[in-house]
Amino acid sequence: MEDLIQTKNIIEISGLNKSFGDIHAVRDLCFRVREGELFAFLGVNGAGKSTTISIMCGQLPKDGGTVIIDGVNLDEKPDSIKSELGVVFQSSVLDKALSVRDNLESRAALYGICGNAFTARLTELTQLLSLDELLRRPVGKLSGGQRRRIDIARALLHRPKLLILDEPTTGLDPQTRKTIWRVVEQLRREEGMTVFLTTHYMEEAADADYVVILSEGSIAAQGTPLELKNKYTGDFITLYGVNEEQIAAMGVTAQKAGESYRIAVPDTAAATELIRKFPQTFRDYEVVKGKMDDVFLAVTGTKLDDDKTQEEKKKK
């Protein structure tokens, strides 16, 4: 039974296209998302991520292609698909003048969740997201991190099978980010929820089950984080307590970082060969694989951190 669950696709997108005038925002996009997994959808601003999400949510018509969510074709039963989705957008869609409770109650009513059913669900979400002290406060008086927790509660009201998180933690403090991911992982573990994530934080993408990287509306790379690291980056050796002469003797290029040297090698086998060849030099060292930041840079020629920094500057 577990294997069947793992192989079932909750999202199937084929030949998806969308243009805005002369701008081809999404180009023949094809990918699958398995039920219960954490799927990371990466790309710089303008790569086509938000356009794809808007099409999946039925907010934007597509020019061509097929979108199937939980076995239902978007063209045939769009309303049925919407009931399976919970979406946390980049910008909050809450009413700032209303209290947290009133916001959640009005949104729950749209799904037919009223009376005792709403009270019970609110109690569950309050415990999950620690909302006790926020329920009576106007949303407009909350901090960014507090509003984000309410946004997530809103998206979870109807127990969606698929939670779409569009850059959910950008600009938030580390503690709030940690809280959000604790909740997400709990929902995946206990309810089998699928999470579709866009993010500027590569450490979040590194924890995904599968990653798709977009560039100019097309898929530039895809695979598990380990597969992408093995394909697009090598390993890195950091040597401590050595000098320039020892580095030169190995015939390698190294970057000095404080009191250490960092050497890039193609793979672990190459690192092992160096260690065997120069055992006296390798007395204090560590070998690590490249990170998702290195993968993204190799695939797109830019860093998501640069894009994130620009967006956060705009908000200040």
C-alpha positions as CSV (number, residue, x, y, z in Angstrom):
1,M,0.0,0.0,0.0
2,E,2.8,2.4,0.9
3,D,4.5,1.9,-2.5
4,L,1.2,2.6,-4.3
5,I,0.8,5.9,-2.4
6,Q,4.3,7.0,-3.2
7,T,3.9,6.4,-6.9
8,K,0.5,8.1,-7.3
9,N,0.7,11.5,-9.0
10,I,-1.4,14.2,-7.4
11,I,-0.3,16.8,-10.1
12,E,0.2,16.0,-13.8
13,I,1.1,18.9,-16.1
14,S,1.8,18.3,-19.8
15,G,2.6,20.8,-22.6
16,L,1.6,23.8,-20.5
17,N,1.9,27.1,-22.3
18,K,1.0,30.7,-21.4
19,S,2.0,34.0,-23.1
20,F,1.3,37.6,-22.3
21,G,1.6,39.4,-25.6
22,D,5.2,38.8,-26.9
23,I,6.3,37.4,-23.6
24,H,6.2,33.6,-23.4
25,A,5.9,33.1,-19.7
26,V,5.5,29.3,-19.7
27,R,6.9,27.1,-22.5
28,D,5.7,23.6,-23.0
29,L,6.0,22.8,-19.3
30,C,5.7,19.1,-18.2
31,F,6.2,17.7,-14.7
32,R,4.6,15.4,-12.1
33,V,4.2,15.7,-8.4
34,R,3.7,12.6,-6.3
35,E,1.2,12.4,-3.5
36,G,2.6,13.2,-0.1
37,E,5.9,14.6,-1.2
38,L,7.5,18.0,-0.7
39,F,8.0,19.4,-4.3
40,A,10.2,22.4,-4.8
41,F,9.5,24.7,-7.8
42,L,12.4,27.0,-8.2
43,G,13.4,29.9,-10.5
44,V,14.3,33.6,-10.4
45,N,11.5,36.2,-10.6
46,G,9.9,36.0,-14.0
47,A,10.8,32.4,-14.6
48,G,7.2,31.3,-14.8
49,K,6.5,30.0,-11.2
50,S,3.7,32.3,-10.3
51,T,2.1,32.0,-13.7
52,T,2.0,28.2,-13.4
53,I,0.5,28.4,-9.9
54,S,-2.1,30.8,-11.0
55,I,-3.1,28.4,-13.8
56,M,-3.2,25.5,-11.4
57,C,-5.5,27.4,-9.1
58,G,-7.9,28.4,-11.9
59,Q,-7.1,32.1,-11.6
60,L,-5.4,32.4,-15.0
61,P,-6.5,30.7,-18.3
62,K,-3.8,28.7,-20.1
63,D,-3.0,28.9,-23.8
64,G,-2.5,25.2,-24.1
65,G,-1.6,22.0,-22.4
66,T,-3.2,19.8,-19.7
67,V,-3.4,20.3,-15.9
68,I,-4.7,17.3,-13.9
69,I,-4.9,17.5,-10.1
70,D,-5.9,14.5,-8.0
71,G,-7.1,12.8,-11.2
72,V,-9.3,15.6,-12.3
73,N,-8.7,17.7,-15.5
74,L,-8.8,21.4,-14.8
75,D,-10.7,22.0,-18.1
76,E,-13.5,19.6,-17.0
77,K,-14.1,20.3,-13.3
78,P,-12.3,23.5,-12.2
79,D,-14.4,23.9,-9.1
80,S,-13.7,20.4,-8.0
81,I,-9.9,21.0,-8.2
82,K,-10.1,24.2,-6.2
83,S,-11.7,22.4,-3.2
84,E,-8.5,20.2,-3.1
85,L,-6.1,23.1,-2.9
86,G,-4.9,25.3,-0.1
87,V,-2.8,28.2,-1.2
88,V,-0.5,30.6,0.7
89,F,0.3,33.4,-1.6
90,Q,3.3,35.7,-1.5
91,S,1.1,38.6,-0.4
92,S,-1.5,38.1,2.4
93,V,-5.1,38.0,1.2
94,L,-6.6,38.6,4.7
95,D,-8.8,41.5,5.5
96,K,-6.7,43.8,7.7
97,A,-9.7,45.5,9.4
98,L,-11.2,42.2,10.7
99,S,-10.0,40.2,13.6
100,V,-8.2,36.9,13.0
101,R,-11.2,34.9,14.1
102,D,-13.5,36.9,11.8
103,N,-11.2,36.4,8.9
104,L,-11.0,32.7,9.4
105,E,-14.8,32.4,10.0
106,S,-15.7,34.2,6.8
107,R,-13.2,32.1,4.7
108,A,-14.4,28.9,6.3
109,A,-18.0,29.8,5.3
110,L,-17.0,29.8,1.7
111,Y,-16.2,26.0,2.1
112,G,-19.5,25.4,4.0
113,I,-17.7,25.1,7.3
114,C,-19.9,26.9,9.8
115,G,-21.2,26.6,13.4
116,N,-19.8,23.8,15.5
117,A,-17.7,22.5,12.5
118,F,-15.9,25.8,12.3
119,T,-15.4,26.0,16.0
120,A,-13.8,22.5,16.1
121,R,-11.6,23.3,13.1
122,L,-10.5,26.6,14.6
123,T,-9.5,24.8,17.8
124,E,-7.4,22.4,15.9
125,L,-5.6,25.1,13.9
126,T,-5.2,27.3,17.0
127,Q,-3.3,24.4,18.7
128,L,-1.3,23.6,15.6
129,L,-0.2,27.2,14.9
130,S,-0.3,28.7,18.4
131,L,-3.0,31.3,17.6
132,D,-4.6,31.7,21.1
133,E,-3.4,35.2,21.7
134,L,-4.1,36.4,18.2
135,L,-7.7,35.4,17.5
136,R,-9.3,38.7,18.7
137,R,-6.6,41.0,17.3
138,P,-7.2,42.8,14.0
139,V,-5.0,41.3,11.2
140,G,-3.7,44.8,10.4
141,K,-2.1,45.0,13.8
142,L,-0.1,41.7,13.5
143,S,3.6,41.3,12.6
144,G,4.6,39.8,9.3
145,G,5.3,36.4,10.9
146,Q,2.0,36.4,12.7
147,R,0.1,37.2,9.5
148,R,1.9,34.4,7.8
149,R,0.7,31.9,10.4
150,I,-2.9,33.2,9.9
151,D,-2.5,32.8,6.1
152,I,-1.5,29.2,6.6
153,A,-4.4,28.6,8.9
154,R,-6.8,30.0,6.3
155,A,-5.3,27.7,3.6
156,L,-5.8,24.7,5.9
157,L,-9.4,25.3,7.0
158,H,-10.9,22.8,4.5
159,R,-8.2,20.1,5.0
160,P,-6.8,20.4,1.4
161,K,-4.9,17.4,-0.1
162,L,-2.4,19.8,-1.7
163,L,-0.9,22.8,0.0
164,I,0.7,25.4,-2.3
165,L,3.3,27.6,-0.5
166,D,4.4,30.5,-2.7
167,E,7.5,31.8,-1.0
168,P,5.9,31.4,2.4
169,T,8.9,32.4,4.6
170,T,10.5,35.3,2.6
171,G,11.4,38.1,5.0
172,L,10.4,36.2,8.1
173,D,12.6,35.7,11.2
174,P,14.3,32.4,11.8
175,Q,12.0,31.4,14.6
176,T,8.8,31.9,12.6
177,R,10.3,30.1,9.6
178,K,11.1,27.2,12.0
179,T,7.5,27.2,13.3
180,I,6.0,27.1,9.8
181,W,8.2,24.2,8.7
182,R,7.4,22.3,11.9
183,V,3.7,22.6,11.1
184,V,4.2,21.7,7.4
185,E,6.2,18.5,8.3
186,Q,3.6,17.5,10.9
187,L,0.8,17.8,8.3
188,R,2.8,15.8,5.8
189,R,3.6,13.1,8.3
190,E,0.1,12.8,9.9
191,E,-2.2,13.6,7.1
192,G,-0.2,12.7,4.0
193,M,-0.5,16.3,2.7
194,T,1.4,17.1,-0.5
195,V,3.3,20.4,-0.4
196,F,4.1,22.4,-3.6
197,L,6.8,25.0,-2.6
198,T,8.4,28.0,-4.3
199,T,11.2,29.5,-2.2
200,H,14.2,31.7,-2.3
201,Y,15.8,29.8,0.5
202,M,18.0,27.0,-0.9
203,E,18.2,25.2,2.5
204,E,14.4,24.7,2.2
205,A,14.7,23.3,-1.3
206,A,17.5,21.0,-0.1
207,D,14.9,19.2,2.1
208,A,12.5,18.6,-0.8
209,D,11.8,15.1,-2.3
210,Y,11.9,16.5,-5.8
211,V,13.0,19.7,-7.4
212,V,12.2,21.4,-10.7
213,I,14.2,24.5,-11.7
214,L,12.7,26.9,-14.2
215,S,14.5,29.3,-16.5
216,E,12.5,31.6,-18.8
217,G,9.4,29.5,-18.6
218,S,11.1,26.1,-19.3
219,I,12.5,23.4,-17.2
220,A,16.2,23.8,-17.0
221,A,16.9,20.9,-14.5
222,Q,14.9,18.5,-12.4
223,G,15.6,15.6,-10.0
224,T,16.1,14.9,-6.3
225,P,18.4,17.3,-4.5
226,L,21.1,14.5,-4.4
227,E,20.7,13.8,-8.1
228,L,21.0,17.5,-8.9
229,K,24.1,18.0,-6.6
230,N,25.8,15.0,-8.2
231,K,25.1,16.3,-11.7
232,Y,25.7,20.0,-11.4
233,T,28.2,20.3,-8.6
234,G,31.2,18.4,-7.2
235,D,32.5,18.0,-3.7
236,F,34.4,20.5,-1.7
237,I,37.4,19.8,0.6
238,T,38.2,22.2,3.4
239,L,41.7,21.8,4.8
240,Y,42.8,23.3,8.1
241,G,46.3,23.9,9.5
242,V,48.1,23.8,6.2
243,N,50.1,26.4,4.3
244,E,50.5,27.6,0.7
245,E,53.4,25.3,0.0
246,Q,51.4,22.2,1.0
247,I,48.5,23.3,-1.3
248,A,50.9,24.0,-4.2
249,A,52.5,20.6,-3.8
250,M,49.2,18.9,-4.5
251,G,48.9,20.8,-7.8
252,V,45.3,22.0,-7.1
253,T,43.6,25.3,-7.1
254,A,42.3,26.4,-3.7
255,Q,40.5,29.3,-2.2
256,K,41.8,30.7,1.1
257,A,39.1,31.3,3.6
258,G,40.5,32.7,6.9
259,E,42.8,30.0,8.3
260,S,41.6,27.3,5.9
261,Y,41.7,26.4,2.2
262,R,38.8,25.2,0.1
263,I,39.4,22.8,-2.8
264,A,36.7,21.9,-5.4
265,V,36.9,18.4,-6.8
266,P,34.6,16.6,-9.3
267,D,33.3,13.9,-6.9
268,T,34.0,12.0,-3.8
269,A,36.3,9.6,-5.6
270,A,38.5,12.5,-6.6
271,A,38.6,13.6,-2.9
272,T,39.5,10.2,-1.8
273,E,42.4,10.0,-4.3
274,L,43.8,13.3,-3.0
275,I,43.6,12.1,0.6
276,R,45.4,8.8,-0.2
277,K,48.1,10.6,-2.2
278,F,48.9,13.3,0.4
279,P,48.1,11.8,3.8
280,Q,50.4,14.1,5.7
281,T,48.5,17.1,4.4
282,F,45.0,15.7,5.3
283,R,45.3,15.7,9.1
284,D,42.4,18.1,9.7
285,Y,39.8,18.4,6.9
286,E,36.2,17.9,5.9
287,V,34.6,16.8,2.6
288,V,31.1,18.1,1.8
289,K,28.9,17.9,-1.3
290,G,27.9,21.1,-3.2
291,K,24.8,22.8,-2.0
292,M,21.6,23.6,-3.8
293,D,22.9,27.2,-4.2
294,D,25.7,25.8,-6.3
295,V,23.2,23.7,-8.3
296,F,21.0,26.8,-9.0
297,L,24.0,28.9,-10.0
298,A,25.3,26.2,-12.3
299,V,21.9,25.7,-14.0
300,T,20.7,29.3,-14.3
301,G,23.9,31.4,-14.1
302,T,22.5,33.3,-11.1
303,K,21.9,32.9,-7.4
304,L,18.4,32.9,-5.9
305,D,19.9,34.8,-2.9
306,D,20.5,37.8,-5.2
307,D,16.9,37.7,-6.3
308,K,15.7,37.3,-2.7
309,T,17.8,40.3,-1.6
310,Q,16.3,42.6,-4.2
311,E,12.8,41.5,-3.3
312,E,13.4,42.1,0.4
313,K,14.9,45.6,-0.3
314,K,11.7,46.5,-2.2
315,K,9.6,45.7,0.8
316,K,11.6,47.9,3.2
